[in-house]
Amino acid sequence: LDQQNKSFLLGFIFIMAQAEEITNSDKRPFRQYLVVPTCERSKCMICCKMIPTASITALANCTHSFCHTCLKAKIQQDPATGSTPCPYPYGRYKCKGILEDTEIEGILDKNKEDRDFSQIQLVEAKEPNALKLKDLIQLVTLTEASIVPNPEPFECSICLLPYGTDEGVILRECFHMFCRECLAGSIINANDVIVKCPSAENCESEIQEREIKQLLSDEDFSKYLDKSLRKAEAATQNSFHCLTPNCNGWCEVAGDAGIFICQVCYQENCLVCKVIHTGQTCQDNKHQQEQEQRKADNLVAEQTLKNLVDSGQAMRCPTCLAVLSKTDGCDWMVCAGCSTEICWATRGPRWGPNGHGDISGGCRCQVNGVLCHQDCQYCH
């Protein structure tokens, strides 16, 4: 069934159930008292036009829908016949339904053509029970509402508190009644996004999304939608979450798709590289990533060496500034880069500017029998 017929059937079945109880003593069919309008904008099966709800009728015998203009023309074609058959026109199928007298009367009455859908026209009847059907006007209207309030006082089966008329909610799928607070709490605390009726009778009916939206605050409904998205993403085998920070967008990867354009932040995600590189090929992005990684590694290495020098665990060659470190042995060292002889104890050159043996500079260790440093461990 399409959405139009589903909406009609929901409203029609709900009304019929209430009418059966109200007219129980008389046992008359409900259609004897009402001209039943459709619950949504519908297509006339004769002229094929989309007709507003106030100007189209679903026949009680067969539920085929026609606009009032086409039905009136059909009735007036042969007024001498005893009954008017359903004018359903398609194919070889001939509908066996007929227009009820009350339907004909309501359609031919010009004062009823422009009625508002919020009111249902009651056809005059002799029996007292027919007067009770005016109570169903509200029930028909409520079939289009997001939630259906209780028509009479009741006791909530969860909190066991009494509530007056319109203070509770009737669930559309099972007709169980609860107070709004208990229903909202059941939705908020539910582990699953498909929330079952909280009745103690282990009811398997589900609370509809439009009911959930009406029962929850904007903030709680937003959290419910976020939870729904997370559940759906977790249950999807090939899901891919948008790489934009704090974005809730995701998709299901199908086939050889290479790009995912997020419908939340509109960023272009590469499903091959698993990064966002808008305006770049995968190869260009890979090259750029390698360069950035090398740069980052160099920065880390430079900072590490600086920390070693600052802490005294390493030193820079006084000639070429290469970083040198001593692990063991005497304090005499030779720079591997420029061959400068170095005194580790004084962290400077071993000899003067003229090279090996020049005691005019350097650490001057053992000159006049004096060590270059109190901790010198033989720098030659």
WODA-V132700 format. One record per residue. PHI is phi in whole degrees, 0 to 359 (NA if undefined). Layout:
<<PHI> <PHI>>
//
This chain:
<<NA> <281> <297> <298> <290> <299> <296> <296> <296> <300> <294> <293> <295> <298> <294> <298> <295> <290> <294> <298> <289> <293> <259> <299> <290> <271> <61> <280> <296> <298> <294> <290> <247> <228> <264> <270> <278> <283> <268> <216> <303> <227> <264> <290> <281> <254> <269> <63> <267> <281> <248> <301> <302> <287> <240> <224> <230> <264> <295> <293> <287> <226> <67> <293> <252> <218> <284> <296> <296> <293> <296> <297> <297> <295> <295> <279> <296> <219> <292> <281> <290> <287> <213> <251> <286> <299> <274> <304> <256> <268> <60> <275> <291> <244> <292> <270> <288> <230> <280> <291> <302> <294> <293> <299> <299> <294> <287> <284> <284> <297> <290> <260> <296> <260> <293> <276> <293> <289> <238> <253> <280> <267> <275> <303> <222> <278> <284> <299> <298> <296> <295> <292> <291> <297> <293> <277> <303> <295> <296> <295> <299> <288> <295> <265> <282> <292> <231> <251> <285> <287> <277> <211> <301> <202> <247> <295> <283> <263> <268> <62> <260> <280> <224> <275> <301> <68> <264> <237> <225> <261> <291> <290> <277> <230> <68> <287> <249> <216> <284> <297> <297> <292> <296> <298> <297> <297> <290> <297> <269> <291> <284> <254> <280> <271> <263> <276> <302> <278> <296> <290> <274> <57> <294> <264> <292> <253> <282> <288> <297> <292> <289> <299> <298> <285> <280> <267> <289> <301> <294> <292> <291> <297> <295> <297> <295> <298> <296> <298> <294> <295> <297> <295> <295> <294> <275> <267> <295> <255> <283> <225> <269> <305> <275> <291> <304> <65> <266> <268> <290> <202> <213> <258> <282> <237> <64> <258> <301> <252> <226> <235> <267> <296> <274> <262> <253> <64> <276> <267> <265> <274> <281> <273> <277> <62> <218> <260> <225> <302> <84> <237> <282> <299> <293> <297> <294> <297> <297> <296> <297> <295> <296> <295> <291> <297> <298> <294> <297> <296> <297> <294> <296> <297> <292> <296> <296> <300> <296> <294> <293> <297> <273> <87> <278> <212> <216> <259> <301> <295> <261> <251> <67> <294> <276> <240> <220> <250> <256> <193> <95> <284> <271> <272> <224> <236> <293> <289> <272> <235> <68> <290> <279> <232> <259> <292> <297> <262> <57> <212> <291> <284> <241> <285> <294> <272> <94> <305> <92> <280> <264> <285> <213> <77> <275> <54> <295> <73> <291> <58> <73> <254> <290> <289> <206> <298> <258> <297> <246> <64> <256> <65>>
//
